[in-house]
Amino acid sequence: MHKINLSSINLHFFTSDIYFFNSLQWGYFNQNSFSDKTYTVSFPIVFTNTLYIVTAIDKGKGDSSYSGGNGGNCIQSYTTTNFTYFSGFDANREGVLWFAIGK
């Protein structure tokens, strides 16, 4: 897992909002199940104030071998210390890549 400290980078969006953040974290965890499963992932370094966004996506093995169905992959909840990821895929996956931005 990785973390980059950034001091007060300004992000300008299409509205007049300006967001300040100083921490990017990302990582990977093994998805070792061919059935529905919930994973709790702890951030390497706790976000001290706010977690603005966390996103995650499955990393496939380069084939499309499914053993039933798919669907339902989502981040169920998150805090400044961790997030809970639900995997609803019955597929041949290697793991999950994730990325978080906070302060």
Secondary structure in CASP SS format (residue, H / E / C, confidence):
PFRMAT SS
TARGET T0000
AUTHOR 0000-0000-0000
METHOD secondary structure of the structure
MODEL  1
M C 1.00
H E 1.00
K E 1.00
I E 1.00
N E 1.00
L E 1.00
S E 1.00
S E 1.00
I E 1.00
N E 1.00
L E 1.00
H E 1.00
F C 1.00
F C 1.00
T C 1.00
S C 1.00
D C 1.00
I E 1.00
Y E 1.00
F E 1.00
F E 1.00
N E 1.00
S E 1.00
L E 1.00
Q E 1.00
W E 1.00
G E 1.00
Y E 1.00
F E 1.00
N E 1.00
Q C 1.00
N C 1.00
S C 1.00
F C 1.00
S C 1.00
D C 1.00
K E 1.00
T E 1.00
Y E 1.00
T E 1.00
V E 1.00
S E 1.00
F C 1.00
P C 1.00
I C 1.00
V C 1.00
F C 1.00
T C 1.00
N C 1.00
T C 1.00
L E 1.00
Y E 1.00
I E 1.00
V E 1.00
T E 1.00
A E 1.00
I E 1.00
D E 1.00
K E 1.00
G E 1.00
K C 1.00
G C 1.00
D C 1.00
S C 1.00
S C 1.00
Y E 1.00
S C 1.00
G C 1.00
G C 1.00
N C 1.00
G C 1.00
G C 1.00
N C 1.00
C E 1.00
I E 1.00
Q E 1.00
S E 1.00
Y E 1.00
T C 1.00
T C 1.00
T C 1.00
N E 1.00
F E 1.00
T E 1.00
Y E 1.00
F E 1.00
S E 1.00
G C 1.00
F C 1.00
D C 1.00
A E 1.00
N C 1.00
R E 1.00
E E 1.00
G E 1.00
V E 1.00
L E 1.00
W E 1.00
F E 1.00
A E 1.00
I E 1.00
G E 1.00
K C 1.00
END
